[in-house]
Amino acid sequence: MKRKVWLLAALFTALQGSGNAFAASDADSAKSLGTTLTEFGAEKAGSADGSIPAYTGGLTEAAPGYKAGSTVYPDPFANEKPILTIDSKNVAEHEANLSAGQIAMFKKYPDYRMEIYPTHRTAPYPAWVLKNTLANATKAHLVGTIEGDGVTGAYGGVPFPAPKSGYEVMWNFYLHWMSAGRVVRNESYLVEPDGGRTLLGTFTGTYGNRYYDPDATSVPDLYYLKQLEIGNAPSSQVGYNLILSYSLNYSQADILNWLYTPGQRRVRTAPEFTYDTPAANFDGALTYDEVGMFSGRMDRFDFKLIGKKEIYVPYNVYKPFMPTTPEESFLTGKYPNSSMVRFEKHRVWVVEATLKSGQRHIMSRRTFYVDEDSWIVNEVDEYDHAGQLYRIGVDYPSVIYDPIAPYLTDARYSFVDLTKGSYFFGGEFGTGYEKSGPKLPDMSRLTPAGLLSAGMR
């Protein structure tokens, strides 16, 4: 299997020099969608050894104990036990199914461990999203004056279910299935090696995802996603509110951010909230393009598609975020408590992003591991300019039981800083889980006027 995966990687590399070869590959892959491949482009069959099961539609019903309308989502696999534990003693036996970042964690922290559970391919899709994805497969293409700057010909589904480049995989991540409206209460922390925790901020986020508006057939303007963040805590963040707007074509419309601060009592644009600028609302613990694992324009890096790999990643992670779980039991010193994390073996697309000549960024290289079922970035390994692993970003996905349109959320993630020994965590705890809906929120709130109204007290 390992030889097959890296032969596939070599094939992708060879094809990168030929647009015609890519077009033929696309046509062949598009014919396979809904047959050997799922409509969204994943391999429908399980792995050769049976450790990854076949895809059968994902998790579309709530787990027992779920109460309609609740923002607490019970673990559907709570009774399962680990089938394998990887630790510093046996890690060498499993390196073929580990990322470079995971191997580095075992070297840095000898007490690090990974509890491996049976794999469940739970990512669900509504029928209308699958229908749109099939249409996108033969219509969508990249646009922009710089490669990877935008997408056209896609709406309401995965744009490139048969991706031919790293840029297409990353746009699949940007435009992965998510309900049109969401409200999320996010907490962010900086945790020191000794376990000391600093609350960086608690924000209530309202998301309007026009790309997945079921009542429309196209995005009304270039900004497909708008996000309103209201600062709730600590006192330094109260009234610190912002709107983030993400573009379908950065060559025509760059990311547009608006900021309201209580001291100035006015709304201003914030063009500096991009790239490797330290994120002010996270006290500089992340760069702005690390928020959500990766965000913003891709123009400073070359994104190369390496191929697919089977690795162990956090998946169907519920336990650390239950109301009965104290935050401090998960946010332990050195790294988030890995014994509380459910790891499963999944197939991921591997994308290598290398800083372009003449461009500036604190990272020289990034490796993204993108789930073939959900198109969520499961992990990103980031390297400094000495070529050393610098930060390791990890997502903790689970299914949100929307009664009409369930989806796999990626709203909880961490970044371990191997140089400082500290880490960042951002996400939802206890009853702070997200609440979703198939309809857009009141989009007038996600405007400068709405931001000003939310900030005035």
LODO-991115 format. One record per residue (C-alpha): residue in three letters; x, y, z. Coordinates in steps of 0.25 Angstrom, whole numbers, padded with zeros to 4 digits, always signed. Layout:
LODO-991115
ALAXYZ/...
end
This chain:
LODO-991115
MET+0000+0000+0000/LYS+0011+0010+0003/ARG+0018+0007-0010/LYS+0005+0010-0017/VAL+0003+0023-0010/TRP+0016+0028-0013/LEU+0015+0023-0028/LEU+0003+0032-0028/ALA+0010+0044-0023/ALA+0021+0042-0034/LEU+0010+0042-0044/PHE+0004+0055-0039/THR+0018+0061-0039/ALA+0020+0057-0054/LEU+0006+0062-0058/GLN+0009+0076-0052/GLY+0017+0080-0065/SER+0005+0076-0074/GLY-0008+0083-0075/ASN-0014+0074-0085/ALA-0010+0062-0076/PHE-0017+0068-0065/ALA-0030+0070-0073/ALA-0030+0056-0077/SER-0028+0051-0063/ASP-0039+0061-0059/ALA-0049+0055-0069/ASP-0046+0041-0065/SER-0047+0044-0050/ALA-0060+0052-0052/LYS-0066+0039-0059/SER-0063+0031-0046/LEU-0070+0041-0037/GLY-0082+0034-0030/THR-0076+0020-0034/THR-0062+0016-0030/LEU-0061+0030-0024/THR-0071+0037-0015/GLU-0078+0049-0021/PHE-0069+0058-0013/GLY-0056+0051-0018/ALA-0052+0041-0007/GLU-0049+0027-0010/LYS-0062+0020-0007/ALA-0056+0006-0004/GLY-0049+0003+0009/SER-0034+0001+0010/ALA-0027-0012+0006/ASP-0025-0016+0020/GLY-0039-0013+0025/SER-0034-0002+0035/ILE-0042+0009+0027/PRO-0056+0004+0024/ALA-0064+0007+0012/TYR-0072+0020+0011/THR-0086+0018+0014/GLY-0092+0032+0015/GLY-0086+0038+0028/LEU-0093+0040+0041/THR-0107+0046+0038/GLU-0114+0043+0051/ALA-0112+0049+0065/ALA-0105+0040+0075/PRO-0114+0034+0086/GLY-0117+0045+0097/TYR-0117+0057+0088/LYS-0128+0067+0091/ALA-0133+0074+0079/GLY-0128+0089+0079/SER-0117+0086+0088/THR-0103+0091+0086/VAL-0097+0079+0093/TYR-0094+0067+0084/PRO-0093+0053+0090/ASP-0082+0044+0086/PRO-0087+0033+0077/PHE-0075+0024+0079/ALA-0074+0026+0094/ASN-0074+0011+0097/GLU-0062+0008+0088/LYS-0049+0005+0093/PRO-0035+0007+0087/ILE-0030-0003+0078/LEU-0015+0002+0078/THR-0007+0011+0087/ILE+0005+0018+0080/ASP+0016+0023+0090/SER+0031+0026+0090/LYS+0034+0011+0091/ASN+0027+0006+0079/VAL+0026+0019+0070/ALA+0036+0014+0060/GLU+0027+0002+0057/HIS+0016+0012+0052/GLU+0024+0023+0045/ALA+0018+0019+0032/ASN+0004+0024+0037/LEU+0009+0037+0044/SER+0012+0051+0040/ALA+0025+0058+0041/GLY+0019+0066+0052/GLN+0014+0054+0060/ILE+0027+0047+0059/ALA+0033+0061+0064/MET+0024+0061+0076/PHE+0029+0047+0081/LYS+0043+0052+0080/LYS+0040+0065+0087/TYR+0031+0059+0098/PRO+0035+0045+0102/ASP+0021+0044+0110/TYR+0013+0047+0097/ARG+0003+0036+0093/MET-0007+0033+0083/GLU-0020+0025+0086/ILE-0024+0019+0072/TYR-0039+0015+0071/PRO-0047+0008+0060/THR-0049+0017+0048/HIS-0063+0023+0045/ARG-0065+0031+0032/THR-0075+0040+0038/ALA-0074+0053+0029/PRO-0089+0055+0024/TYR-0094+0062+0011/PRO-0108+0067+0008/ALA-0113+0062-0006/TRP-0113+0076-0012/VAL-0098+0078-0008/LEU-0095+0065-0015/LYS-0103+0069-0027/ASN-0095+0082-0028/THR-0082+0076-0026/LEU-0084+0067-0038/ALA-0087+0079-0046/ASN-0075+0086-0041/ALA-0066+0075-0045/THR-0067+0079-0060/LYS-0069+0094-0058/ALA-0060+0099-0047/HIS-0046+0104-0050/LEU-0036+0113-0044/VAL-0035+0128-0048/GLY-0027+0140-0044/THR-0015+0148-0048/ILE-0007+0139-0038/GLU-0008+0124-0038/GLY-0018+0119-0028/ASP-0024+0133-0026/GLY-0039+0129-0028/VAL-0049+0120-0033/THR-0060+0121-0043/GLY-0071+0112-0048/ALA-0074+0106-0035/TYR-0085+0107-0025/GLY-0092+0100-0013/GLY-0082+0088-0013/VAL-0068+0084-0013/PRO-0062+0091-0025/PHE-0051+0081-0029/PRO-0055+0067-0025/ALA-0044+0062-0035/PRO-0033+0071-0031/LYS-0021+0073-0040/SER-0013+0083-0032/GLY-0010+0087-0018/TYR-0017+0100-0020/GLU-0030+0092-0023/VAL-0029+0084-0011/MET-0027+0096-0003/TRP-0039+0103-0009/ASN-0047+0090-0006/PHE-0043+0093+0009/TYR-0048+0107+0008/LEU-0061+0103+0001/HIS-0063+0090+0009/TRP-0078+0087+0013/MET-0083+0095+0024/SER-0097+0100+0027/ALA-0100+0114+0022/GLY-0102+0120+0036/ARG-0095+0117+0049/VAL-0093+0123+0063/VAL-0080+0118+0070/ARG-0075+0122+0084/ASN-0060+0121+0083/GLU-0050+0121+0094/SER-0035+0123+0092/TYR-0024+0120+0101/LEU-0009+0120+0102/VAL-0003+0109+0110/GLU+0011+0109+0116/PRO+0020+0097+0118/ASP+0017+0096+0133/GLY+0002+0096+0130/GLY-0001+0111+0133/ARG-0013+0115+0124/THR-0016+0129+0119/LEU-0030+0132+0114/LEU-0027+0140+0101/GLY-0042+0143+0098/THR-0056+0138+0097/PHE-0063+0142+0085/THR-0077+0139+0079/GLY-0076+0137+0064/THR-0087+0138+0054/TYR-0084+0132+0040/GLY-0091+0135+0027/ASN-0087+0125+0017/ARG-0093+0130+0004/TYR-0086+0119-0004/TYR-0095+0109+0003/ASP-0108+0117+0003/PRO-0119+0106-0002/ASP-0128+0117-0007/ALA-0118+0123-0017/THR-0111+0118-0029/SER-0098+0127-0028/VAL-0091+0136-0019/PRO-0096+0150-0020/ASP-0083+0156-0019/LEU-0068+0152-0018/TYR-0069+0150-0003/TYR-0074+0136-0001/LEU-0072+0136+0014/LYS-0074+0147+0025/GLN-0071+0145+0039/LEU-0075+0154+0051/GLU-0067+0153+0064/ILE-0072+0159+0077/GLY-0062+0160+0088/ASN-0068+0155+0102/ALA-0056+0153+0111/PRO-0046+0156+0117/SER-0049+0170+0120/SER-0038+0175+0110/GLN-0046+0168+0099/VAL-0060+0172+0102/GLY-0065+0181+0091/TYR-0053+0177+0082/ASN-0062+0173+0070/LEU-0058+0170+0056/ILE-0064+0165+0042/LEU-0055+0156+0033/SER-0059+0155+0018/TYR-0053+0144+0010/SER-0052+0145-0005/LEU-0055+0135-0017/ASN-0044+0143-0025/TYR-0033+0150-0018/SER-0028+0156-0031/GLN-0041+0164-0032/ALA-0045+0166-0017/ASP-0035+0164-0006/ILE-0039+0159+0008/LEU-0047+0171+0015/ASN-0047+0172+0030/TRP-0054+0183+0038/LEU-0051+0186+0053/TYR-0058+0193+0064/THR-0051+0196+0077/PRO-0058+0202+0089/GLY-0047+0212+0091/GLN-0048+0219+0078/ARG-0063+0216+0077/ARG-0062+0215+0061/VAL-0061+0205+0050/ARG-0049+0204+0042/THR-0043+0195+0032/ALA-0032+0186+0036/PRO-0024+0182+0024/GLU-0012+0177+0033/PHE-0020+0165+0038/THR-0013+0156+0027/TYR-0002+0146+0025/ASP+0008+0145+0037/THR+0004+0157+0044/PRO+0002+0153+0059/ALA-0013+0152+0062/ALA-0017+0163+0071/ASN-0029+0156+0077/PHE-0021+0144+0080/ASP-0010+0152+0087/GLY+0000+0149+0075/ALA+0000+0134+0079/LEU-0004+0131+0064/THR-0002+0138+0051/TYR-0014+0142+0044/ASP-0013+0132+0033/GLU-0012+0121+0043/VAL-0026+0124+0049/GLY-0035+0112+0046/MET-0022+0104+0042/PHE-0020+0113+0029/SER-0027+0125+0023/GLY-0026+0136+0013/ARG-0019+0138+0000/MET-0009+0127-0004/ASP+0000+0136-0013/ARG+0013+0135-0004/PHE+0014+0120-0005/ASP+0015+0110-0016/PHE+0005+0099-0013/LYS+0009+0085-0019/LEU+0000+0073-0018/ILE+0008+0061-0013/GLY-0002+0050-0013/LYS-0010+0042-0003/LYS-0006+0036+0010/GLU-0012+0027+0021/ILE-0009+0034+0034/TYR-0015+0034+0049/VAL-0022+0047+0051/PRO-0032+0053+0062/TYR-0046+0049+0057/ASN-0060+0048+0063/VAL-0054+0056+0076/TYR-0064+0058+0086/LYS-0059+0055+0100/PRO-0050+0067+0103/PHE-0062+0076+0099/MET-0073+0071+0108/PRO-0080+0079+0119/THR-0075+0069+0129/THR-0060+0070+0125/PRO-0053+0081+0132/GLU-0045+0089+0122/GLU-0032+0088+0131/SER-0032+0073+0128/PHE-0030+0075+0114/LEU-0022+0087+0114/THR-0010+0081+0121/GLY+0004+0086+0120/LYS+0013+0084+0108/TYR+0002+0079+0099/PRO-0013+0077+0099/ASN-0016+0064+0107/SER-0015+0053+0096/SER-0020+0042+0104/MET-0034+0049+0103/VAL-0033+0050+0088/ARG-0039+0040+0078/PHE-0029+0036+0067/GLU-0034+0029+0055/LYS-0027+0024+0042/HIS-0032+0033+0030/ARG-0027+0035+0016/VAL-0022+0050+0014/TRP-0017+0058+0002/VAL-0003+0063+0005/VAL+0000+0077+0000/GLU+0013+0084+0001/ALA+0014+0099+0002/THR+0028+0105-0001/LEU+0030+0120+0001/LYS+0033+0127-0013/SER+0046+0133-0016/GLY+0045+0148-0012/GLN+0033+0146-0003/ARG+0034+0149+0012/HIS+0027+0140+0023/ILE+0032+0134+0036/MET+0029+0120+0031/SER+0038+0115+0020/ARG+0029+0102+0017/ARG+0016+0096+0021/THR+0011+0082+0019/PHE-0004+0081+0020/TYR-0012+0068+0022/VAL-0026+0069+0017/ASP-0037+0059+0020/GLU-0042+0052+0007/ASP-0056+0051+0012/SER-0059+0065+0018/TRP-0047+0073+0012/ILE-0044+0079+0026/VAL-0029+0081+0029/ASN-0026+0070+0039/GLU-0012+0075+0042/VAL-0002+0085+0037/ASP+0013+0084+0039/GLU+0020+0097+0039/TYR+0035+0099+0037/ASP+0044+0111+0040/HIS+0055+0117+0031/ALA+0066+0107+0036/GLY+0057+0096+0031/GLN+0053+0091+0045/LEU+0039+0088+0050/TYR+0034+0100+0057/ARG+0019+0099+0059/ILE+0009+0087+0058/GLY-0006+0090+0056/VAL-0016+0080+0059/ASP-0031+0080+0057/TYR-0041+0072+0065/PRO-0054+0069+0056/SER-0067+0064+0060/VAL-0081+0064+0054/ILE-0091+0075+0057/TYR-0105+0068+0058/ASP-0113+0079+0049/PRO-0126+0072+0047/ILE-0127+0077+0033/ALA-0112+0078+0029/PRO-0102+0071+0038/TYR-0087+0074+0035/LEU-0073+0071+0041/THR-0068+0083+0048/ASP-0054+0088+0049/ALA-0056+0099+0059/ARG-0046+0093+0070/TYR-0031+0093+0067/SER-0018+0095+0074/PHE-0004+0099+0070/VAL+0008+0094+0078/ASP+0020+0103+0077/LEU+0032+0093+0078/THR+0042+0105+0080/LYS+0035+0111+0092/GLY+0029+0099+0097/SER+0015+0106+0099/TYR+0003+0104+0090/PHE-0010+0111+0086/PHE-0024+0105+0086/GLY-0036+0111+0080/GLY-0050+0105+0080/GLU-0063+0101+0088/PHE-0064+0095+0102/GLY-0076+0090+0108/THR-0089+0097+0105/GLY-0081+0106+0096/TYR-0083+0097+0084/GLU-0087+0103+0071/LYS-0102+0104+0067/SER-0105+0103+0052/GLY-0116+0105+0042/PRO-0118+0103+0027/LYS-0122+0118+0025/LEU-0113+0130+0025/PRO-0113+0139+0037/ASP-0117+0154+0036/MET-0106+0158+0027/SER-0109+0173+0031/ARG-0102+0170+0044/LEU-0089+0166+0036/THR-0087+0180+0031/PRO-0079+0192+0036/ALA-0092+0198+0040/GLY-0096+0185+0048/LEU-0082+0184+0054/LEU-0084+0199+0059/SER-0097+0195+0065/ALA-0092+0183+0072/GLY-0081+0191+0078/MET-0088+0203+0083/ARG-0092+0202+0098/
end
